Amino acid sequence: MTTARTATPSTARAINDRLALNLLLEQGPLTATELRDLTGLSRPTVADLLDRLQRTGLVAVVGERGEQRRGPNARLYALVASRAHIAAFDVREGGVSLVVADLAGRSLATAEVPVEASAEASGVGAADAGVAERIVRTLLETARGAGVEQLHTVAVGAPGLVDPATGRLHSTGKLPGWHAELLTALRELPGTDVILENEVNLAGRAEYRVGAARDRDTFVLMWLGHSVGAAVILDGRLRRGFSGGTGEICFLPVPGTVGLPSADSCEGGFHGLVGSAAICALARSHGLSADPAGDASAAEAAVRTALAAGAAGEAFLDELAERIALGAAALCVVLDPGCVVLGGEIGRAGGAELAGRVERRLAGFSPLRTEVRAGTAGGGAVLAGAVLTAGDAVRRDLFGEP
């Protein structure tokens, strides 16, 4: 027979503090009365926790709210969002996007740092180190321009496998050497924690928390951009797999490709059907204009053109939907997520129209009922997920969350 454990006074205080802080984060300034109503805590307990949180600098009085009664107005208490600051990175082959934000996740400043192809290298060398230094310098200048002198946590979204055991980035293709150098340089920033995560996993978190899957605890995000990847969230938890490779569906063998994928290349895998170059080639085969460069922007433009192109566009969209459904079917018969969200440049461009076509085609491949939705976290989904991830880490530190 087991007996219930009684929380110690210090544990109870920590739980109450976290509850109040999260409410202030989610709902904004509240009065003590409102906190009592929302938490169910007693008047003395709320008064004690507000006093304690003000002494730690996490909560401050920001004004008053008139009550429908005689007497003084009620004080408004708010989370001090400037108590800690974070940064988020979306790292691509051609450069980075970054944002500096406060504890509440509000963006304070953004920057873009393009990296010319001539500056990229296949290995780590002086050129790579120079690129990394320039990016870190831009980060610090951007932060200082927003009045931020110290960053508590930086979250980085990058392509490749992130080993759950070591936190190291392993390339599944030919990534520039400056990616590794950038991570090294960021980890040398004094007093700053660095979190590395696969960029599609971060986009999945954004769709889960603020996007198309807010009402789902189990779903798969299919990221359709330059290449294709997936983020798998089951029962509210992001799944990475043994080596961090969950969702690397660009390597998935599927019918219709020119060959088979290898350990060094995904060209013969699902990537060969729905990567941006393949989508541009498909558009041209249907008589639609598509940039031969075949990058993600060109593929996005081709999809948008197809949506307004009449019969030729209809045929292209049907074939593209069938290709996407092939990969989605493989995920669904193994995981049965019940919901697939289409993200990335192609998912964003296709919207509900492409999602509906994929859903109908998928229904013919599998007996498992699966809803297909267009992602709503937008083009900044990776950055949004990185901000959420960094913010969660800060709150665990400052709020004492488990």
N, C-alpha and C positions, 0 to 999 in steps of 0.2 A: 504494500500500500504506500502510495506517495502522498506527501503533504505539500500544500501550496506554500511557496516562499513569500514571506512578507517583505515588501520593499523597504529598504532603509530610508531614513529621512533625506539623506543626500541623493539617493537614487530617485526618490519621488520628486525632489526639487528639480533634478536634471530633466526628468520626463515632462514636468510642467513647463519648464523653461523652453524646451524644444517645441512643445505644443503651441505655446504663445508666439514664439518666434516664427514658426511656420505659418501661423494665421496672419501675422503682420506682413509676412512676405507675400502671401497669396492674395490678401484682401486689402492691403494698404493700411493707412492709419485707423486705429480703433480706440474707442474709449475703454476705460476699465469696466464699465457696465457691459459693453459689447463683448469684451473678452470673457467676462463671467458667464454671459449667456451662451457663448460659443463653446466654451470649455467645460462648463458645468462646475467649475471650481468655486470655492467660497470667496466672499469678499476679502477676508484677511489674506488668503493664499494668493489671490491676484495682486493685492497691494504689495505683498512681500516680493513676489517674482518681478513686478515692474520696478520696484526699488533696486533689486539685485541686478537686473538687466541694464538699468541706467548706470549703475556704478561700473559695469564692465564695458560701457560704451557701445553696446549693441542696440540699445533703445533710447530714444529721446522724445521729449515733449515737442510737438511741432505745431500746436495751435489749440483751439478750443472748438467745441461743438455745442450749440445751444440745445438745451433739453426742454421738453414740453412740461416744464414745472418751474416753480419758483426756486430761486437760489442761484449760485454761481454756475457758469457754463462748465461742461465736463472737459477735462483735458484730453487731447488727442495724442496717442502714443504711436510712434512709427519706428520701423527698423532703420538703423543708421546704415544706409547702403554704402556709404563711403568708408565703412569700417575695414573693408578689404576689397581688393581689386583683382580682376582676372583678365586673361587674354586667351584668345582662341585663334587657331590657324587652320586654314584649308590649304594643304600642300599639294600642288599638282606638278607635272613635269615642266610646265612652262612658267612657273612662278608660284607665289603664295598670295592669299587674301588673309587679312588679319583684322581682328576687332579687339578693342579694349573695353571692358565693361565693369560695372560695379557689382556689389554683393547681390543685388536684386536681379542681375542679368541685363540691366539697361545699358545699351551701347553708348559709350562716351566718345569713341573715335574709331575710324577705320582706315585701312591703307591697303594698297595693292603694290606688290613688288614683282614685276615681270622679270623673267630670266631668259635671256636670248639663248637660242640653241647653240650658238658658238661658244657660250660660256659653260655649257654642260659638259660633263665628262663621264665616262663609263666607270672610272675608278675614283678614288679619293685622292686629291692632290691639292696644289696651291690654288688652282682656279676654283675648286669646290669650296675650299676654306674661305676664299674671298667672297663668294656668293653668300655663304652662311653668315659671315660677319656683316655684310651689307643688310641682310634681312633682320638680324638681331638689332643692328643700329637703328633701322627703321622702326622696329617695335618700340625701342626705348624712346626714340624721338616722338613717336605717336603718343605714347603714354604720358610723357612730360608735357606735351602740348595739351593734353586733357587734364593736367594738374595732378597726374598720378606719378609718384616717385618710386613706389614699391609694388610689385606684382606678387600676389600670394600664390597663384597657381596659373599655369599655362597648359591648355589642352590642345593637342595637335592631332589633326586628322590627316592621314597619309595613305596612299595606295600601298598594298602589300600585306603580308602576314605579320601580325603583332603577336609574338610568342607570349601566351598567358603566364608562363613560368618566369621568363627573364625580362619581359617588356621590350625586347629588341625587335626591330623592324627587319623583315626578310622579304626581299623582292621576289615577285612572281614573274617578273619580266626584266626589262633593262631600264631601271630607274636611275636617274642622275645621281652621281656621287655626293652632290651637295645636300641631298636629303639626310644622309647619315651625319654629315658635318653640321647641319642645322640643329639636329637633335643634341649633338654633343655641345654645341655652343649654348643652346638654351639651358641645358642642365648645369652649365657653369655659372648661370646667373645667381648671385647670392640671395639666399632667403626665398627662393622661388621653387615650388614643386612643379614638375613637368609630367603630364599624363599623355601617353601616346596611345592612339586608337586608330583602327582601320577607318577610313573615311566613310565607307558605306555603313558601317556600324553606327557611326555618329548620326548619319542621315536617318537611319532607322530609329534612333532615340528621339530625334526631332519629330518624326511622324507620329511616334507613340505619345509624346508628351504634348505637342502643340499642333500636330498635323492631322492627317487623314485617318489615323488609327487611334485617336484618343479614346474611343469607346471599346477598344479591343485589347485584351491581354495576350492574345496569341495571333500573330500575323507574320508575313514575310514581306520585306521591302525588296523589290527588284529594281536595281539601279541601272538605268539605261543611258549611257553617255558615250564617251570614247570607247569604253569596253562595257562589260556587264558584270555585275556582282549582286550579292544579296545580303541582307541583314535579317537574321532569324531571331524573333522574340517569342518565347514560349512561356506561358504563365507569368508574364510580366518581367521575364529575365532575358537579357541578351545572351545568346549562346555563341561561344567562340570555337568550341571544339578542342581537341587535344593539342593541336599545334597552332591554333588561331586561324585555321583555314575554313571554318564554317562559312558557307556562302560564296566560295570561289567558283561560281558556276560558269565562269568564262571557260574553264577546262572541261565542262560537261560534254561528253561525246553525244552528239545528236545526229539524226539523219539530215542530209542536205548539205553537209560541208564537204570540202575537197579532200579531206583526209581525217586523221585523228590527232588530238592534242598530244603533247609530250610534256615531260617534266620541265622543259625549258621554254615551251611556247604554247599559247592557247589558240593559235591561229586555226587549228583543225577542230577546235571545240565550239561551244555555243557562241563564243566571241565571233567566230566566222560567219554566223547568221545574223547577229543583231548588234555587232560592233558598229561604230559610226561609219567606217568605210564601207561595210557591207550594206548598210541602210542607204547610203548615197548611191551605191552601185544598183541597188534594187530600184531606187527612184528613177535613175536614168533608163533602166530597162523598161519602165512603164511610160517613158516619154516625158518625164518630169525633169526640170532643171535641178541639178545638184552639183555643188562644187567638187571637182575631182580630188581636192585636198583631203576630203573625207574625214574632217575632224568633227568633234561633237557639235560645234556651232553650225557646220554645214548640214549635218544630219538633222538637227533641230529645224533649220530653215526648210529642208526638204519635207519634213512632216507637216509643217505649217502650210507650205504650198499645196500639199496634197489635200488638206482639209478644205481648200477652196477651189479645187481643180476639177470638179465634176467626175465623170466616169473614170478617167485615168487615175485620179486620186483615190476613188473608191477601190479600184483593183489593187493599187499599191497598199492602201491601209489594210485591206483584207489579208494580203500576203504577209505583211509585216506582223499583223496580229497573230496569224498562224505560227509564224516563227517564234514570237514571244511566248505563245501558249505552249510550245514544245518544252521550253525550259521550265515554265511555270508548272507544267504537269509533272515533271520529274520531282520538283520540290513538294508538290501537293500530295503525291501518292506515298511519299516517305514521311512527311511531317504532318499532313492534314491540318494546315493552319486555319482553314476556313476563310481566310482573307489574304489577298495579295495586293500590295500597293505598288503602283508603277511610279518610280521617281527618276531623278536625273533629267538631263536636257530633253531626252526623247519622251519620257513619261510626262514631263511638264508641257511639252509642245502638243502631244496627242490628247491630253486631258481626258475628260469623260468619254469622248467619242472613241478614242483608241482603247480605253479601259473596257468599255462595253463590248467592243469587238473581241478583245482577248477573252473576256469572261464567257461569251457565247462559244468561242472556239474551244476553250478549255473544258466546257461542259461536255463536249463531244469526245474528249480524250480520257476523262476520268469519271467514275461514279461518285466521287467525293464532291459535295456541293461547296463551291468556292466563290466568294465575292471578289471582284477585282475593282479596285478604286484608283483614281488618279491621285498622286501625291499632292498635298496642299502646303507642305512646309516651304515650297518655293526653291528658287535657285540658290539660296543661301542655306540649304538644309544642313550641309556639313558644318558650317560655322555655327548655326543654331544649335546643333547637337553638341558641338565642342563647348559652347557657352554653358549649356545645361550641365554637361559633365564636369566642367571646372567649378561651376557654382555648387553642385552637389558635394564636391570634395571640400570646398571651403566651409560649407555649412557643417559637414561632419566634423571638421576641425573646431570651428568656432561654437557650434551649437552642441557639440558633444554627441552627435547622432551616431548610432551604431553602424 
